[in-house]
Amino acid sequence: MCGRFTLIDFEEIAERFQISDDSVELKPRYNIAPSQEIPVILNQGSNSLAFFQWGLIPSWAKDPAIGNKMINARVETIDEKPAFKSLLRQKRCLIPADGFYEWKRSGTFNQPYRITLKNNRLFSFAGLWDTWSSPTGEVINSCTVITTTSNELIETIHTRMPAILTPEQEKLWLDPKITDSQFLKSLLRPYPSDLMTAYEVSKIVNSPKYDQPECIEPFEDNSLFKDFK
């Protein structure tokens, strides 16, 4: 699964995704967690940056709390599950990131790792989005991160990883003219392990309330942070 990620340097976003709106002010995020608003790239004539709640709420849902259980969508079933199959054809997005966290069982606790590209550049998760409206008129735009099987690097930590797209695949993923589910699923493969790296970090990232540069520092001694469960 993918339950936390980072997005620290925003300078590359405008150029990478050809975002023309420079009015959005972004701050570094070191520990992005589900239920929070996250930046997403939509294709609406031209690429646009929006902020959606992380945790998909299907348009037909009766209770928005379902979003807490839908932070991820498995690539194996996105063309079958009622919550995802129409979105795969019509409502796709990119979720920019520069790292994500996974946890590996180590002794009596789960050791968190931060995983990045070796070149430390920006990348993007493949995502799906939807809009939910309540009977009283409340509107929530939300999204989910698609996951796939882990590559050789990440499988030593966890069995799943987010579906990361190459720049060429990003363009295809955002192309509204492409609606073939099998072709779209073919883009969602484990990212090459030789282009990625992973390192241990402090378990302070276990707390979604902690969103500071210390989250991405290499692990030294977790006993210093014993209060972060």
C-alpha positions in Angstrom: 0.0 0.0 0.0 1.0 3.7 0.0 0.0 5.5 3.2 2.5 8.4 3.5 4.6 10.4 1.1 6.6 13.6 0.7 6.6 16.6 -1.6 9.3 19.0 -0.7 10.5 20.9 -3.7 7.8 22.4 -5.9 9.9 24.3 -8.4 9.8 21.4 -10.8 6.0 21.0 -10.8 5.2 24.0 -13.1 7.7 23.0 -15.7 7.2 19.3 -15.5 3.4 19.4 -15.9 3.2 22.7 -17.8 1.1 24.4 -15.1 0.3 28.0 -16.0 -1.4 29.0 -12.8 1.3 30.5 -10.5 -1.2 31.8 -7.9 -1.1 28.6 -5.8 1.3 28.8 -2.9 2.8 25.5 -1.8 4.9 24.6 1.2 7.2 21.6 1.7 5.4 18.5 3.0 7.5 15.9 4.8 4.8 13.5 6.0 1.6 13.7 3.9 -1.1 11.4 5.3 -4.6 10.1 4.3 -7.6 12.4 4.7 -5.4 15.5 4.1 -5.7 17.6 1.0 -3.0 16.8 -1.6 -2.0 18.4 -4.9 -3.1 16.5 -8.0 -2.6 17.2 -11.7 -5.8 17.1 -13.8 -6.1 17.4 -17.6 -8.9 19.8 -18.3 -8.0 21.1 -21.7 -4.6 22.1 -20.2 -3.0 20.6 -17.1 -4.2 22.1 -13.9 -3.2 21.8 -10.3 -5.9 21.2 -7.8 -6.1 20.0 -4.1 -8.2 16.9 -3.4 -8.8 14.9 -0.3 -6.7 11.8 -0.1 -9.2 8.9 0.3 -11.6 8.4 -2.5 -15.3 9.1 -1.9 -17.3 7.6 -4.8 -20.0 9.9 -6.2 -22.7 7.4 -5.2 -21.5 6.9 -1.6 -24.0 7.5 1.2 -21.3 8.2 3.8 -18.1 10.2 3.0 -16.3 8.2 5.8 -15.8 5.5 3.2 -12.9 7.6 1.9 -10.9 6.5 5.0 -10.8 3.0 3.5 -10.1 4.0 -0.1 -6.7 5.7 0.0 -5.4 3.0 -2.4 -6.8 1.1 -5.4 -5.2 -2.1 -6.5 -4.3 -2.2 -10.2 -5.4 -5.8 -10.4 -9.0 -4.9 -9.8 -9.5 -1.2 -10.8 -11.4 -2.2 -13.9 -13.7 -4.4 -11.9 -14.5 -2.6 -8.6 -17.6 -0.4 -8.9 -15.8 2.5 -7.2 -13.0 2.5 -9.7 -13.9 1.1 -13.1 -15.7 4.1 -14.6 -13.0 6.4 -13.1 -10.3 4.5 -14.9 -11.8 5.5 -18.2 -12.9 9.0 -17.3 -11.3 10.5 -14.2 -7.6 9.9 -13.9 -5.0 12.2 -12.3 -1.3 12.4 -11.3 -0.2 12.8 -7.8 3.2 14.4 -7.6 5.7 13.2 -5.0 9.4 13.0 -4.4 9.4 10.2 -1.9 7.1 7.8 0.0 7.3 5.8 3.2 6.8 2.1 3.8 7.2 0.0 7.0 9.2 -3.2 7.5 8.8 -5.4 10.5 12.1 -5.1 12.5 12.2 -6.8 15.9 9.4 -5.5 18.1 8.3 -2.6 15.8 7.9 -1.6 12.2 10.9 0.2 10.8 9.9 3.1 8.5 11.8 3.6 5.2 11.7 6.5 2.8 11.9 5.5 -0.8 12.9 7.9 -3.6 14.3 8.0 -7.1 18.1 7.8 -7.1 18.3 11.1 -8.9 16.0 12.7 -6.2 13.8 14.1 -8.9 10.0 14.6 -8.8 7.8 11.7 -9.9 4.1 11.0 -9.9 1.8 8.3 -8.7 -1.1 7.2 -11.0 -4.4 8.2 -9.4 -8.1 8.2 -9.8 -10.5 10.9 -8.6 -14.2 11.6 -8.1 -16.6 14.3 -6.8 -19.1 13.6 -4.0 -22.0 15.8 -3.1 -24.0 15.6 0.1 -27.8 16.2 0.2 -27.1 19.5 1.8 -24.8 20.7 -1.0 -21.4 19.9 0.5 -18.9 19.0 -2.3 -15.8 17.0 -1.8 -13.2 16.2 -4.5 -11.2 13.2 -3.5 -8.6 10.8 -5.0 -6.8 7.5 -4.5 -3.3 6.3 -5.2 -3.1 3.2 -7.4 -0.8 0.4 -6.2 0.9 -2.5 -7.9 3.2 -5.3 -6.8 6.6 -4.3 -5.5 9.8 -4.3 -7.4 12.9 -6.1 -6.3 14.0 -3.3 -4.0 10.7 -2.6 -2.3 9.7 -6.2 -1.9 12.3 -6.5 0.8 10.2 -3.9 2.8 6.6 -4.4 1.6 4.6 -6.4 -0.9 3.0 -3.4 -2.5 4.2 -0.1 -4.0 2.5 2.9 -5.6 2.2 2.8 -9.4 4.8 5.4 -10.5 4.6 6.7 -14.1 7.4 7.8 -16.4 7.1 11.2 -18.0 5.9 9.6 -21.2 3.4 7.5 -19.4 2.1 10.6 -17.6 1.0 12.1 -20.8 -0.9 9.0 -21.8 -2.5 8.7 -18.4 -3.8 12.3 -18.6 -5.0 11.9 -22.2 -8.9 12.0 -22.0 -9.1 10.4 -25.5 -7.6 7.2 -24.1 -10.4 5.1 -22.5 -9.2 1.5 -23.1 -9.0 0.0 -19.6 -6.5 -2.8 -20.6 -4.1 -0.3 -22.2 -4.3 2.0 -19.2 -3.7 -0.9 -16.8 -0.6 -1.9 -18.9 1.0 1.4 -17.9 0.8 0.5 -14.2 3.8 -1.7 -13.7 6.4 -1.8 -10.9 8.9 1.0 -11.4 12.4 -0.2 -12.1 14.2 -1.0 -8.9 17.6 0.0 -10.2 16.3 3.6 -10.5 15.2 3.8 -6.9 16.7 3.8 -3.5 15.5 3.3 0.1 16.8 4.3 3.5 15.7 4.0 7.1 14.1 7.0 8.8 12.9 7.8 12.3 9.6 6.5 13.5 8.5 10.1 14.1 6.8 9.6 10.7 4.4 7.3 12.4 2.5 10.4 13.7 0.6 12.2 10.9 0.8 15.3 13.1 4.6 15.4 12.6 5.4 17.1 9.3 9.0 18.4 9.7 12.3 18.0 7.9 13.4 15.5 10.5 11.0 13.0 8.9 13.3 12.5 6.0 16.6 12.4 7.8 18.4 9.0 7.8 17.6 6.8 10.8 20.0 7.0 13.8 18.3 6.0 17.0 14.5 5.4 17.3 14.8 5.3 21.0 15.0 9.0 20.9 11.5 9.1 19.5 9.8 6.5 21.7 6.7 8.7 22.2 5.8 8.4 18.5 3.7 5.2 18.2 
